[in-house]
Amino acid sequence: MLERLRAEGLMLEPVGDVVQLKACDFCNLEKAESVPYAESLHAELGGMKVPKELKIGFNGRGMACYGAVKEDIGIVYRKEKFDLFLGGKTVGRNAHAGQPVAEGIPPEQLMEVVSRIVRRYAEEGHPNERFHKYFARVKELEQYRHQEAPVLIGEPAVCGD
């Protein structure tokens, strides 16, 4: 049954404060060489309990047309390696893309790097703390240092965002 749902694109993901992997359509499988890495990430991290919903965006090519770089963690497959973006914020007055933190991660290292980042967030994040706020608070994940995103609007939002 699970295989039939997956084949028909009807796979349901858990909702709530868990890790979700969002992937592009891999250009109708023209960029299929990156699919196994997305599947491995999903198998390892998908549904893991975290302090606040965490979305990992996965793009199968360097154009990043799906927009994975805007998610909490963005992964872009480019030239048989991966680029990593951390701390994206998709909505709000201070929405911004994730910070580019690594370029050219070898495929055999991707799972370990992303898994360590997610597991650290799961252990150290405060309840209801979004990933971009966690990254700003801890200042460094793995060897990746946080940098403030430019803010265009100086007044705080009414909702406290």
DSSP file (Angstrom, degrees, kcal/mol; ACC not computed):
  #  RESIDUE AA STRUCTURE BP1 BP2  ACC     N-H-->O    O-->H-N    N-H-->O    O-->H-N    TCO  KAPPA ALPHA  PHI   PSI    X-CA   Y-CA   Z-CA
    1    1 A M     >        0   0    0      0, 0.0     4,-2.5     0, 0.0     5,-0.2   0.000 360.0 360.0 360.0 -46.8    0.0    0.0    0.0
    2    2 A L  H  >  +     0   0    0      1,-0.2     4,-2.4     2,-0.2     5,-0.2   0.903 360.0  50.1 -58.5 -42.7    2.8    2.4    1.0
    3    3 A E  H  > S+     0   0    0      2,-0.2     4,-2.5     1,-0.2    -1,-0.2   0.882 109.4  51.3 -64.5 -38.3    4.5    1.8   -2.3
    4    4 A R  H  > S+     0   0    0      2,-0.2     4,-1.8     1,-0.2    -2,-0.2   0.927 111.1  47.7 -64.7 -44.4    1.3    2.4   -4.3
    5    5 A L  H  <>S+     0   0    0     -4,-2.5     5,-3.0     1,-0.2     6,-0.5   0.916 113.1  48.3 -61.5 -43.2    0.7    5.7   -2.5
    6    6 A R  H ><5S+     0   0    0     -4,-2.4     3,-1.2     1,-0.2    -1,-0.2   0.912 110.6  51.3 -64.2 -42.1    4.3    6.8   -3.1
    7    7 A A  H 3<5S+     0   0    0     -4,-2.5    -1,-0.2     1,-0.3    -2,-0.2   0.827 111.7  47.2 -64.7 -32.3    4.1    5.9   -6.8
    8    8 A E  T 3<5S-     0   0    0     -4,-1.8    -1,-0.3    -5,-0.2    -2,-0.2   0.384 114.7-115.5 -90.5   3.7    0.9    7.9   -7.2
    9    9 A G  T < 5S+     0   0    0     -3,-1.2    -3,-0.2    -4,-0.3    -2,-0.1   0.775  82.8 120.3  70.4  25.2    2.3   10.9   -5.4
   10   10 A L      < +     0   0    0     -5,-3.0     2,-0.2    -6,-0.2    -4,-0.2   0.154  29.2 140.6-107.3  17.4   -0.2   10.6   -2.6
   11   11 A M        -     0   0    0     -6,-0.5     2,-0.4    -5,-0.2    -9,-0.0  -0.439  42.1-145.8 -66.2 125.6    2.2   10.1    0.3
   12   12 A L        -     0   0    0     -2,-0.2    -2,-0.1     0, 0.0    -1,-0.1  -0.755   8.9-151.2 -94.0 139.6    1.1   12.0    3.4
   13   13 A E        -     0   0    0     -2,-0.4     7,-0.1     1,-0.1     2,-0.0  -0.773  25.9 -99.3-105.7 152.5    3.6   13.5    5.7
   14   14 A P        -     0   0    0      0, 0.0     2,-0.3     0, 0.0    33,-0.1  -0.358  38.6-148.9 -65.4 152.4    3.2   14.0    9.4
   15   15 A V        +     0   0    0      2,-0.1     2,-0.3    32,-0.1     4,-0.1  -0.762  51.2  50.1-117.8 167.4    2.3   17.6   10.4
   16   16 A G  S    S-     0   0    0     -2,-0.3     2,-2.1     2,-0.1    36,-0.1  -0.743 110.4 -11.3 105.8-155.5    3.1   19.5   13.6
   17   17 A D  S    S+     0   0    0     -2,-0.3    33,-2.3    36,-0.2     2,-0.3  -0.471 103.0 108.0 -86.6  70.4    6.4   20.1   15.2
   18   18 A V  B    S-A   49   0A   0     -2,-2.1    36,-1.8    31,-0.3     2,-0.4  -0.877  77.2 -87.5-136.9 166.5    8.3   17.5   13.1
   19   19 A V  E     -b   54   0B   0     29,-1.7    28,-2.9    26,-0.4     2,-0.4  -0.651  42.8-172.1 -78.6 130.9   10.9   17.5   10.3
   20   20 A Q  E     -b   55   0B   0     34,-2.8    36,-3.1    -2,-0.4     2,-0.6  -0.989  14.1-147.2-124.9 135.2    9.4   17.6    6.9
   21   21 A L  E     -b   56   0B   0     -2,-0.4     2,-0.5    34,-0.2    36,-0.2  -0.902  12.8-169.5-102.0 124.3   11.3   17.2    3.6
   22   22 A K  E     -b   57   0B   0     34,-3.2    36,-2.6    -2,-0.6     2,-0.3  -0.963  11.9-177.6-114.3 121.1   10.0   19.3    0.7
   23   23 A A  E     -b   58   0B   0     -2,-0.5    36,-0.2    34,-0.2    34,-0.0  -0.851  24.0-119.0-121.6 155.4   11.5   18.4   -2.6
   24   24 A C        -     0   0    0     34,-1.9    -1,-0.1    -2,-0.3    35,-0.0  -0.108  38.8-100.9 -74.3-178.1   11.1   19.7   -6.2
   25   25 A D    >>  -     0   0    0      3,-0.0     4,-1.1     4,-0.0     3,-0.6   0.325  48.2-121.3 -89.7   9.2    9.9   17.5   -9.0
   26   26 A F  H 3>> -     0   0    0      1,-0.2     5,-1.9     2,-0.2     4,-0.8   0.855  62.5 -66.8  54.9  39.1   13.5   17.0  -10.2
   27   27 A C  H >45S-     0   0    0      1,-0.3     3,-1.6     2,-0.2    -1,-0.2   0.911  99.0 -50.1  49.1  51.3   12.6   18.5  -13.6
   28   28 A N  H <45S-     0   0    0     -3,-0.6    -1,-0.3     1,-0.3    -2,-0.2   0.882 109.4 -53.6  52.9  42.0   10.4   15.5  -14.4
   29   29 A L  H ><5S+     0   0    0     -4,-1.1     3,-1.1    -3,-0.4    -1,-0.3   0.565 108.4 121.9  70.2  14.6   13.3   13.2  -13.4
   30   30 A E  T <<5S+     0   0    0     -3,-1.6    -3,-0.2    -4,-0.8     3,-0.2   0.780  86.0  40.5 -68.0 -24.8   15.8   14.9  -15.7
   31   31 A K  T > <S+     0   0    0     -5,-1.9     3,-1.4     1,-0.1    -1,-0.3  -0.228  77.9 136.5-112.2  40.3   17.8   15.5  -12.5
   32   32 A A  G X   +     0   0    0     -3,-1.1     3,-1.5     1,-0.3    -1,-0.1   0.627  47.6  85.1 -67.9 -15.6   17.1   12.1  -11.0
   33   33 A E  G 3  S+     0   0    0      1,-0.3    -1,-0.3    -3,-0.2     4,-0.2   0.731  91.1  50.1 -62.9 -18.5   20.7   11.5   -9.8
   34   34 A S  G X> S+     0   0    0     -3,-1.4     4,-1.5    26,-0.2     3,-0.8   0.583  85.7  89.1 -93.1 -10.0   19.9   13.5   -6.6
   35   35 A V  H <> S+     0   0    0     -3,-1.5     4,-2.5     1,-0.2     5,-0.2   0.888  80.8  57.3 -56.5 -44.9   16.7   11.6   -5.8
   36   36 A P  H 3> S+     0   0    0      0, 0.0     4,-2.1     0, 0.0    -1,-0.2   0.843 105.5  52.0 -58.9 -31.1   18.4    8.9   -3.7
   37   37 A Y  H <> S+     0   0    0     -3,-0.8     4,-2.3     2,-0.2    -2,-0.2   0.894 109.2  48.6 -71.7 -39.4   19.8   11.6   -1.4
   38   38 A A  H  X S+     0   0    0     -4,-1.5     4,-2.3     2,-0.2    -1,-0.2   0.912 112.0  50.1 -64.2 -41.9   16.4   13.2   -0.8
   39   39 A E  H  X S+     0   0    0     -4,-2.5     4,-2.6     2,-0.2    -2,-0.2   0.890 109.9  50.5 -63.9 -39.5   15.0    9.8    0.0
   40   40 A S  H  X S+     0   0    0     -4,-2.1     4,-2.3    -5,-0.2     5,-0.2   0.917 110.5  48.9 -64.9 -43.2   17.8    9.0    2.4
   41   41 A L  H  X>S+     0   0    0     -4,-2.3     4,-3.0     1,-0.2     5,-0.6   0.918 112.5  48.9 -61.0 -43.3   17.2   12.3    4.2
   42   42 A H  H  X5S+     0   0    0     -4,-2.3     4,-1.7     1,-0.2    -2,-0.2   0.921 111.7  48.4 -63.0 -44.2   13.5   11.7    4.4
   43   43 A A  H  <5S+     0   0    0     -4,-2.6    -1,-0.2     1,-0.2    -2,-0.2   0.884 118.8  39.8 -64.2 -38.3   14.0    8.1    5.8
   44   44 A E  H  <5S+     0   0    0     -4,-2.3    -2,-0.2    -5,-0.2    -1,-0.2   0.892 134.5  14.0 -78.2 -42.0   16.5    9.3    8.4
   45   45 A L  H ><5S+     0   0    0     -4,-3.0     3,-2.3    -5,-0.2   -26,-0.4   0.675  86.6 118.3-114.4 -21.9   14.9   12.6    9.5
   46   46 A G  T 3<<S+     0   0    0     -4,-1.7   -26,-0.2    -5,-0.6     3,-0.1  -0.262  88.5  10.0 -56.9 126.6   11.3   12.8    8.3
   47   47 A G  T 3  S+     0   0    0    -28,-2.9    -1,-0.3     1,-0.3   -27,-0.1   0.373  87.3 150.4  87.5  -4.1    8.8   12.9   11.1
   48   48 A M    <   -     0   0    0     -3,-2.3   -29,-1.7   -29,-0.2    -1,-0.3  -0.390  53.0-110.8 -63.1 137.0   11.4   13.5   13.8
   49   49 A K  B     +A   18   0A   0    -31,-0.2   -31,-0.3    -3,-0.1    -1,-0.1  -0.531  46.2 169.8 -71.0 130.1   10.1   15.5   16.7
   50   50 A V        -     0   0    0    -33,-2.3    72,-0.1    -2,-0.3    78,-0.1  -0.878  48.9 -99.0-135.8 166.7   11.6   19.1   16.9
   51   51 A P  S    S+     0   0    0      0, 0.0    77,-1.7     0, 0.0     2,-0.3   0.823 106.2   1.7 -59.9 -32.7   10.9   22.2   19.0
   52   52 A K  S    S-     0   0    0     77,-0.2   -35,-0.1    76,-0.2    79,-0.1  -0.981 104.8 -66.2-151.7 149.9    8.9   23.8   16.1
   53   53 A E        -     0   0    0     -2,-0.3     2,-0.5    -3,-0.1    78,-0.4  -0.043  52.5-160.9 -38.9 131.0    8.1   22.6   12.6
   54   54 A L  E     -b   19   0B   0    -36,-1.8   -34,-2.8    76,-0.1     2,-0.5  -0.983   4.0-162.3-125.3 121.1   11.3   22.3   10.5
   55   55 A K  E     -b   20   0B   0     -2,-0.5    18,-1.9   -36,-0.2     2,-0.6  -0.905   3.7-162.4-108.4 127.3   11.2   22.2    6.7
   56   56 A I  E     -bc  21  73B   0    -36,-3.1   -34,-3.2    -2,-0.5     2,-0.4  -0.939  13.0-154.6-104.0 117.7   14.1   20.9    4.7
   57   57 A G  E     -bc  22  74B   0     16,-2.9    18,-2.5    -2,-0.6     2,-0.5  -0.769   8.1-165.0 -93.8 138.0   13.9   22.1    1.1
   58   58 A F  E     -bc  23  75B   0    -36,-2.6   -34,-1.9    -2,-0.4     2,-0.4  -0.977   5.0-170.0-130.4 119.7   15.6   20.0   -1.5
   59   59 A N  E     - c   0  76B   0     16,-2.9    18,-2.3    -2,-0.5   -36,-0.0  -0.905  16.6-150.0-108.6 136.6   16.4   21.1   -5.1
   60   60 A G  S    S+     0   0    0     -2,-0.4     2,-0.3    16,-0.2   -26,-0.2   0.413  78.1  28.9 -85.5   1.4   17.6   18.7   -7.7
   61   61 A R  S >  S-     0   0    0     17,-0.1     3,-1.7   -27,-0.1    17,-0.2  -0.988  85.4-102.0-157.2 163.8   19.6   21.3   -9.6
   62   62 A G  T 3  S+     0   0    0     -2,-0.3    16,-0.1     1,-0.3    -1,-0.0   0.639 107.2  74.7 -64.3 -18.8   21.5   24.5   -9.2
   63   63 A M  T 3  S-     0   0    0      1,-0.1    -1,-0.3     4,-0.0    15,-0.1   0.765  81.8-156.6 -65.2 -22.9   18.8   26.7  -10.6
   64   64 A A    X   +     0   0    0     -3,-1.7     3,-1.0    13,-0.2     5,-0.2   0.839  31.6 159.2  49.5  38.7   17.0   26.2   -7.3
   65   65 A C  T 3   +     0   0    0      1,-0.3    -1,-0.1     2,-0.1    -3,-0.1   0.750  65.1  61.0 -66.3 -24.2   13.7   27.0   -9.1
   66   66 A Y  T 3  S-     0   0    0      1,-0.0    -1,-0.3    -8,-0.0    -2,-0.1   0.802 109.9-122.9 -71.8 -27.9   11.7   25.2   -6.4
   67   67 A G    X   +     0   0    0     -3,-1.0     3,-2.0   -10,-0.0     4,-0.3   0.784  54.2 155.5  93.7  29.6   13.0   27.6   -3.8
   68   68 A A  G >   +     0   0    0      1,-0.3     3,-1.8     2,-0.2   -11,-0.4   0.785  66.8  71.8 -58.2 -27.1   14.6   25.3   -1.3
   69   69 A V  G 3  S+     0   0    0      1,-0.3    29,-3.7    -5,-0.2    -1,-0.3   0.648  89.8  61.1 -67.0 -12.8   16.8   28.1   -0.2
   70   70 A K  G <  S+     0   0    0     -3,-2.0    -1,-0.3    27,-0.3    26,-0.2   0.553  89.7  88.9 -88.7  -8.7   13.8   29.8    1.5
   71   71 A E  S <  S-     0   0    0     -3,-1.8    17,-1.2    -4,-0.3     3,-0.2  -0.231  98.2 -94.9 -83.2 175.5   13.2   26.9    3.9
   72   72 A D  S    S+     0   0    0    -17,-0.5    15,-2.6     1,-0.3    16,-0.6   0.928 118.7  16.4 -55.4 -47.9   14.7   26.4    7.3
   73   73 A I  E    S-cD  56  86B   0    -18,-1.9   -16,-2.9    13,-0.2     2,-0.4  -0.997  80.9-163.3-127.1 125.6   17.4   24.2    5.8
   74   74 A G  E     -cD  57  85B   0     11,-2.9    11,-2.7    -2,-0.4     2,-0.4  -0.922   5.4-172.0-114.1 134.6   17.9   24.4    2.0
   75   75 A I  E     -cD  58  84B   0    -18,-2.5   -16,-2.9    -2,-0.4     2,-0.5  -0.992   2.2-172.9-126.2 127.8   19.8   21.8    0.0
   76   76 A V  E     -cD  59  83B   0      7,-2.3     7,-2.6    -2,-0.4     2,-0.5  -0.981  17.1-142.5-125.8 123.0   20.7   22.3   -3.6
   77   77 A Y  E     + D   0  82B   0    -18,-2.3     2,-0.3    -2,-0.5     5,-0.2  -0.727  34.0 161.4 -84.3 123.4   22.3   19.6   -5.8
   78   78 A R  E >   - D   0  81B   0      3,-3.4     3,-1.4    -2,-0.5    26,-0.1  -0.962  60.6  -9.5-150.4 126.1   24.8   21.2   -8.2
   79   79 A K  T 3  S-     0   0    0     -2,-0.3     3,-0.1     1,-0.3    -1,-0.1   0.897 126.1 -55.4  53.4  46.3   27.6   19.7  -10.1
   80   80 A E  T 3  S+     0   0    0      1,-0.2    -1,-0.3    26,-0.1     2,-0.3   0.637 126.7  80.4  63.7  18.4   27.3   16.3   -8.3
   81   81 A K  E <  S-D   78   0B   0     -3,-1.4    -3,-3.4    25,-0.1     2,-0.4  -0.826  76.6-109.3-139.3 179.4   27.7   18.0   -4.9
   82   82 A F  E     -DE  77 105B   0     23,-2.1    23,-3.5    -2,-0.3     2,-0.4  -0.915  10.7-153.1-122.9 142.5   25.5   19.9   -2.5
   83   83 A D  E     -D   76   0B   0     -7,-2.6    -7,-2.3    -2,-0.4     2,-0.4  -0.883  20.3-147.5-105.6 143.7   25.2   23.5   -1.4
   84   84 A L  E     -DE  75 102B   0     18,-2.6    17,-2.6    -2,-0.4    18,-1.5  -0.943  13.9-174.3-121.8 133.4   23.7   24.1    2.0
   85   85 A F  E     -DE  74 100B   0    -11,-2.7   -11,-2.9    -2,-0.4     2,-0.4  -0.976   9.1-164.6-124.2 136.6   21.6   27.1    3.2
   86   86 A L  E     +DE  73  99B   0     13,-2.2    13,-3.0    -2,-0.4   -13,-0.2  -0.959  57.2  19.4-126.2 141.5   20.5   27.6    6.8
   87   87 A G        +     0   0    0    -15,-2.6   -15,-0.2    -2,-0.4   -14,-0.2   0.731  66.0 168.1  85.7  25.7   17.9   29.8    8.6
   88   88 A G        -     0   0    0    -17,-1.2     2,-0.4   -16,-0.6    44,-0.3  -0.317  20.0-156.9 -66.5 155.3   15.5   30.7    5.8
   89   89 A K  B     -F   96   0C   0      7,-3.1     7,-1.8     1,-0.1   -18,-0.1  -0.956   5.3-168.8-137.3 115.1   12.2   32.4    6.8
   90   90 A T        +     0   0    0     -2,-0.4     2,-0.3     5,-0.2     5,-0.1   0.745  64.4  31.4 -82.5 -24.8    9.4   32.0    4.3
   91   91 A V  S    S+     0   0    0      3,-0.1     3,-0.2     5,-0.1     5,-0.1  -0.852  80.5  56.1-133.0 165.9    6.8   34.5    5.6
   92   92 A G  S >  S-     0   0    0     -2,-0.3     3,-1.5     1,-0.2    -3,-0.0  -0.247  90.8 -65.8 102.7 170.2    6.5   37.7    7.5
   93   93 A R  T 3  S+     0   0    0      1,-0.3    59,-0.2    -2,-0.1    60,-0.2   0.731 134.5  45.2 -68.5 -21.8    7.8   41.2    7.1
   94   94 A N  T 3  S+     0   0    0     -3,-0.2    -1,-0.3    67,-0.1    -2,-0.1  -0.060  80.3 152.2-111.7  33.3   11.4   40.0    7.6
   95   95 A A    <   +     0   0    0     -3,-1.5     2,-0.3    -5,-0.1    -5,-0.2  -0.317  17.4 163.7 -60.0 144.0   11.2   36.9    5.4
   96   96 A H  B     -F   89   0C   0     -7,-1.8    -7,-3.1   -26,-0.2     3,-0.1  -0.991  38.9 -98.0-160.2 158.3   14.5   36.0    3.9
   97   97 A A        -     0   0    0     -2,-0.3   -27,-0.3    -9,-0.2   -11,-0.1  -0.351  53.9 -89.6 -72.2 160.6   16.4   33.2    2.1
   98   98 A G        -     0   0    0    -29,-3.7   -11,-0.3   -27,-0.1    -1,-0.1  -0.322  46.3 -99.5 -67.9 156.3   18.6   31.0    4.1
   99   99 A Q  E     -E   86   0B   0    -13,-3.0   -13,-2.2    -3,-0.1     2,-0.6  -0.638  33.5-120.7 -77.0 127.1   22.2   31.9    4.6
  100  100 A P  E     +E   85   0B   0      0, 0.0   -15,-0.2     0, 0.0     3,-0.1  -0.603  44.7 162.2 -69.6 117.6   24.6   30.1    2.2
  101  101 A V  E     +     0   0B   0    -17,-2.6     2,-0.3    -2,-0.6   -16,-0.2   0.663  56.2  23.0-113.3 -22.9   26.9   28.3    4.6
  102  102 A A  E     -E   84   0B   0    -18,-1.5   -18,-2.6    42,-0.1     2,-0.4  -0.997  55.5-165.3-150.1 142.7   28.6   25.5    2.5
  103  103 A E  E    S+     0   0B   0     -2,-0.3   -20,-0.2   -20,-0.2   -21,-0.0  -0.988  72.3  14.4-127.2 134.9   29.3   24.9   -1.2
  104  104 A G  E     +     0   0B   0     -2,-0.4   -21,-0.2     1,-0.2    -1,-0.2   0.864  67.8 178.4  75.6  37.1   30.3   21.6   -2.7
  105  105 A I  E     -E   82   0B   0    -23,-3.5   -23,-2.1    -3,-0.2    -1,-0.2  -0.601  34.7-117.3 -69.8 126.1   29.5   19.2    0.1
  106  106 A P    >>  -     0   0    0      0, 0.0     3,-2.2     0, 0.0     4,-1.0  -0.369  20.6-118.0 -63.5 144.2   30.3   15.7   -1.2
  107  107 A P  H >> S+     0   0    0      0, 0.0     4,-0.6     0, 0.0     3,-0.6   0.835 112.6  59.4 -53.4 -36.9   27.3   13.4   -1.4
  108  108 A E  H 34 S+     0   0    0      1,-0.2     4,-0.2     2,-0.1    -3,-0.0   0.635 109.7  44.2 -70.8 -11.4   28.7   10.9    1.1
  109  109 A Q  H <> S+     0   0    0     -3,-2.2     4,-2.3     2,-0.1    -1,-0.2   0.588  90.8  84.9-103.5 -14.9   28.9   13.7    3.7
  110  110 A L  H <X S+     0   0    0     -4,-1.0     4,-2.6    -3,-0.6     5,-0.3   0.924  89.0  48.0 -56.8 -52.5   25.5   15.3    3.2
  111  111 A M  H  X S+     0   0    0     -4,-0.6     4,-2.5     1,-0.2    -1,-0.2   0.908 113.0  48.3 -58.1 -45.1   23.4   13.0    5.4
  112  112 A E  H  > S+     0   0    0     -4,-0.2     4,-2.2     2,-0.2    -1,-0.2   0.918 113.3  46.9 -63.6 -44.5   25.9   13.3    8.3
  113  113 A V  H  X S+     0   0    0     -4,-2.3     4,-1.8     2,-0.2    -2,-0.2   0.954 117.1  41.5 -63.7 -51.1   26.1   17.1    8.2
  114  114 A V  H  X S+     0   0    0     -4,-2.6     4,-2.6    -5,-0.2     5,-0.2   0.896 113.6  53.5 -66.4 -40.2   22.3   17.7    7.9
  115  115 A S  H  X S+     0   0    0     -4,-2.5     4,-2.7    -5,-0.3     5,-0.2   0.911 108.1  49.7 -62.0 -43.1   21.5   15.0   10.5
  116  116 A R  H  X S+     0   0    0     -4,-2.2     4,-2.0    -5,-0.2    -1,-0.2   0.903 111.9  49.0 -62.9 -40.5   23.9   16.6   13.1
  117  117 A I  H  X S+     0   0    0     -4,-1.8     4,-2.1     2,-0.2    -2,-0.2   0.943 114.5  44.2 -64.0 -48.0   22.4   20.0   12.6
  118  118 A V  H  X S+     0   0    0     -4,-2.6     4,-2.5     1,-0.2    -2,-0.2   0.909 113.6  50.1 -65.4 -42.9   18.8   18.7   12.9
  119  119 A R  H  X S+     0   0    0     -4,-2.7     4,-1.9    -5,-0.2    -1,-0.2   0.872 109.7  51.1 -66.2 -36.2   19.6   16.6   15.9
  120  120 A R  H  X S+     0   0    0     -4,-2.0     4,-2.9    -5,-0.2     5,-0.3   0.925 110.7  48.8 -66.0 -42.5   21.3   19.5   17.7
  121  121 A Y  H  X S+     0   0    0     -4,-2.1     4,-2.4     1,-0.2    -2,-0.2   0.915 109.9  52.6 -60.3 -43.2   18.2   21.7   17.0
  122  122 A A  H  < S+     0   0    0     -4,-2.5    -1,-0.2     1,-0.2    -2,-0.2   0.867 117.4  38.0 -61.1 -37.0   16.0   18.9   18.4
  123  123 A E  H  < S+     0   0    0     -4,-1.9    -2,-0.2    -5,-0.2    -1,-0.2   0.861 128.5  28.5 -82.4 -37.9   18.1   18.7   21.6
  124  124 A E  H  < S+     0   0    0     -4,-2.9    -3,-0.2    -5,-0.2    -2,-0.2   0.616  89.5 107.3-105.6 -15.7   18.9   22.4   22.2
  125  125 A G     <  -     0   0    0     -4,-2.4     3,-0.1    -5,-0.3     6,-0.1  -0.357  68.9-120.5 -67.8 144.5   16.0   24.3   20.7
  126  126 A H    >   -     0   0    0      1,-0.1     3,-2.2     4,-0.1    -1,-0.1  -0.478  45.6 -78.9 -76.8 154.3   13.5   26.0   23.0
  127  127 A P  T 3  S+     0   0    0      0, 0.0   -75,-0.1     0, 0.0    -1,-0.1  -0.317 118.4   5.2 -54.6 133.5    9.9   25.0   22.8
  128  128 A N  T 3  S+     0   0    0    -77,-1.7     2,-0.6     1,-0.2   -76,-0.2   0.572  93.0 144.3  65.7  13.4    8.2   26.8   19.8
  129  129 A E    <   -     0   0    0     -3,-2.2    -1,-0.2     4,-0.0   -77,-0.2  -0.733  47.2-132.7 -85.0 118.6   11.6   28.3   18.7
  130  130 A R     >  -     0   0    0     -2,-0.6     4,-2.3     1,-0.1     3,-0.3  -0.291  19.9-113.9 -66.4 154.8   11.8   28.4   15.0
  131  131 A F  H  > S+     0   0    0    -78,-0.4     4,-2.9     1,-0.2     5,-0.2   0.887 114.6  54.5 -61.0 -41.3   15.0   27.2   13.4
  132  132 A H  H  > S+     0   0    0    -44,-0.3     4,-1.7     1,-0.2    -1,-0.2   0.868 111.0  46.4 -63.8 -33.7   16.1   30.6   12.1
  133  133 A K  H  > S+     0   0    0     -3,-0.3     4,-2.1     2,-0.2    -1,-0.2   0.878 111.7  51.4 -73.2 -38.0   15.8   32.0   15.6
  134  134 A Y  H  X S+     0   0    0     -4,-2.3     4,-2.7     2,-0.2     5,-0.3   0.941 109.5  49.6 -61.5 -47.5   17.7   29.0   17.1
  135  135 A F  H  X S+     0   0    0     -4,-2.9     4,-1.5     1,-0.2    11,-0.2   0.895 112.0  48.5 -59.9 -41.5   20.5   29.5   14.5
  136  136 A A  H  < S+     0   0    0     -4,-1.7    -1,-0.2    -5,-0.2    -2,-0.2   0.869 112.9  49.1 -65.6 -36.6   20.7   33.2   15.4
  137  137 A R  H  < S+     0   0    0     -4,-2.1    -2,-0.2     1,-0.2    -1,-0.2   0.924 115.6  39.6 -71.6 -44.6   20.8   32.4   19.1
  138  138 A V  H  < S-     0   0    0     -4,-2.7     2,-0.4    -5,-0.1    -1,-0.2   0.705  90.2-153.0 -81.5 -18.1   23.5   29.7   19.1
  139  139 A K     <  +     0   0    0     -4,-1.5     7,-2.8    -5,-0.3     2,-0.3   0.123  68.8  48.2  71.9 -21.5   25.6   31.6   16.5
  140  140 A E  E     -G  145   0D   0     -2,-0.4     2,-0.4     5,-0.2     5,-0.2  -0.960  53.7-174.6-153.8 132.1   27.2   28.5   15.1
  141  141 A L  E >  S-G  144   0D   0      3,-2.4     3,-2.9    -2,-0.3     2,-0.2  -0.997  77.7 -32.7-125.5 127.0   26.1   25.1   13.9
  142  142 A E  T 3  S-     0   0    0     -2,-0.4   -29,-0.0     1,-0.3     0, 0.0  -0.497 127.0 -36.1  55.5-128.1   28.8   22.7   13.0
  143  143 A Q  T 3  S+     0   0    0     -2,-0.2     2,-0.6    -3,-0.1    -1,-0.3   0.246 114.4 114.0-101.4  12.5   31.4   25.1   11.6
  144  144 A Y  E <   -G  141   0D   0     -3,-2.9    -3,-2.4   -42,-0.0     2,-0.3  -0.762  55.4-150.7 -94.1 117.9   28.8   27.4   10.1
  145  145 A R  E     -G  140   0D   0     -2,-0.6    -5,-0.2    -5,-0.2     2,-0.2  -0.674  16.5-120.0 -89.6 137.6   28.5   30.8   11.6
  146  146 A H        -     0   0    0     -7,-2.8     2,-0.4    -2,-0.3    -1,-0.1  -0.492  26.0-168.8 -73.1 142.1   25.3   32.8   11.7
  147  147 A Q        -     0   0    0     -2,-0.2     2,-0.1     0, 0.0   -48,-0.1  -0.998  29.1-108.2-130.1 136.9   25.1   36.1    9.9
  148  148 A E        -     0   0    0     -2,-0.4     3,-0.0     1,-0.1     0, 0.0  -0.375  29.6-127.4 -64.0 136.8   22.2   38.5   10.3
  149  149 A A        -     0   0    0      1,-0.1    -1,-0.1    -2,-0.1     2,-0.1  -0.613  37.3 -95.3 -78.3 144.6   20.0   38.9    7.3
  150  150 A P        -     0   0    0      0, 0.0     2,-0.5     0, 0.0    -1,-0.1  -0.386  37.3-145.2 -62.5 137.6   19.5   42.5    6.2
  151  151 A V        -     0   0    0      1,-0.1   -57,-0.1    -2,-0.1     3,-0.1  -0.919  17.5-176.2-108.1 125.3   16.3   44.0    7.6
  152  152 A L  S    S+     0   0    0     -2,-0.5     2,-0.5   -59,-0.2    -1,-0.1   0.743  73.1  55.4 -91.4 -25.4   14.4   46.4    5.4
  153  153 A I        -     0   0    0    -60,-0.2    -1,-0.2     1,-0.1   -60,-0.0  -0.945  62.8-168.9-113.9 120.7   11.7   47.4    7.9
  154  154 A G        +     0   0    0     -2,-0.5    -1,-0.1    -3,-0.1    -2,-0.0   0.725  60.0  86.7 -83.5 -22.7   12.9   48.7   11.3
  155  155 A E  S    S-     0   0    0      1,-0.1     2,-0.1     0, 0.0    -2,-0.1  -0.596  82.3-115.4 -82.3 137.0    9.7   48.6   13.3
  156  156 A P        -     0   0    0      0, 0.0    -1,-0.1     0, 0.0     2,-0.1  -0.402  34.3-107.9 -68.3 147.2    8.7   45.4   15.0
  157  157 A A    >   -     0   0    0      1,-0.1     3,-1.7    -2,-0.1     0, 0.0  -0.381  22.6-117.8 -71.4 152.8    5.5   43.7   13.8
  158  158 A V  T 3  S+     0   0    0      1,-0.3    -1,-0.1     2,-0.1     0, 0.0   0.849 115.4  56.8 -58.4 -36.3    2.4   43.8   16.0
  159  159 A C  T 3  S-     0   0    0      1,-0.1    -1,-0.3     0, 0.0    -2,-0.0   0.503 117.7-112.0 -78.4  -2.5    2.5   40.1   16.2
  160  160 A G    <         0   0    0     -3,-1.7    -2,-0.1     1,-0.1    -1,-0.1   0.609 360.0 360.0  84.6  11.9    6.0   40.1   17.6
  161  161 A D              0   0    0      0, 0.0   -67,-0.1     0, 0.0    -3,-0.1   0.458 360.0 360.0 -71.9 360.0    7.6   38.5   14.5
